[in-house]
Amino acid sequence: MSPRFLPRLRFRIKTWPRRALLLTDAPRPNCPECEGDGGIGYDYGDPETGEYAGTDWEPCTCWNENRRWVLLPLPRRPWRTPPGYSDEPPF
């Protein structure tokens, strides 16, 4: 494999449907097309008013956003009320 196509790996945390630690591909930082952002955003406007309506995202060829591997499932956080607090109204 040439150095151009080697993956640049980074760690991320996935939160849905279950928390997990992922190893993902990252965009090439010195890419001349996207300048390391991983894609190019195109703003567009509403055809009737001409006001800003959103941004379309076109991914760059320097990375694959679907290339990811689950390394470790993470435990769920316990969402409990802290001790000393009550859900009861004060009256």
N, C-alpha and C positions, 0 to 999 in steps of 0.2 A: 504494500500500500504506500502510496506517496504521502508526504506530510500534509498535503492539501486536504486529503480525505480522512485523516485520522480524527477520531472524535475528541472533543475537548469536554471532559467530564466535570460535573459539579453535583453537589448534594442539594436536594430539595425535600421539603416535607409536604406530603399530600394529606389533605384533610377529609376528603370525601370519597367513597362511602365509609372508609375507615382510615384512621391516621396511619401513615407509613413513611419510612425514610426511603427516598428514591435516589438513584444515580441517573442523571440525565445528560444529554448532549447540550453543549452551549454553543452559541454563535462564534464564528472566528473573529477575534477582536480587530484584526487588520484587514477585514474584507472591504474591497473598494466599492462594492455595490450598496451594502447596508451600513457600513461604518461600525460594525459590531453590534448593531441593534437586533439582528436576526430577521429583519424584514423592513419593508418600506410602507409607511402609512400614507394614505391618500384621503384628505379631507373632502367632504362633499356637502352640498347644500340642498335645502328643500327646493324643489322646482317651482313651487308657487310663490314662496316668500323670498327665496334666495338666502335665507339665514342658515347658519351652520346646523347640520343635521346628524353628523357622525363622522367616523373615520373607517375606511376599509383598510384591511391589513393584508399585504401580499408577502408571504414568507420568502426569505432569501434561500438560494441554493447552497449556501455555506453551512447549513445545519438542518437537522431533521427534528422537528419539535415532537414527533411521536416516538422517538427513540428514548426509552426509559426502562429502567429495571427496578423492581421492588427489592430492596435489600433487607429490610427489617420492619415487620409490623410494630407499631408503637401502641402502648396501652392507652385505654381511654382515660380521659381526665375525670376525676370524681367531682361532679358538680353538686357539692353539698353546701348547705348554709353554714357559715362559720360558727363556732361555739359562742354562746352568749347572745346570739341574735334570735329573734322570734319573728314569725310571720303573722302573729296575732296583733290586731290593732290595740292601741294603748288604753282603750276604754272598756 
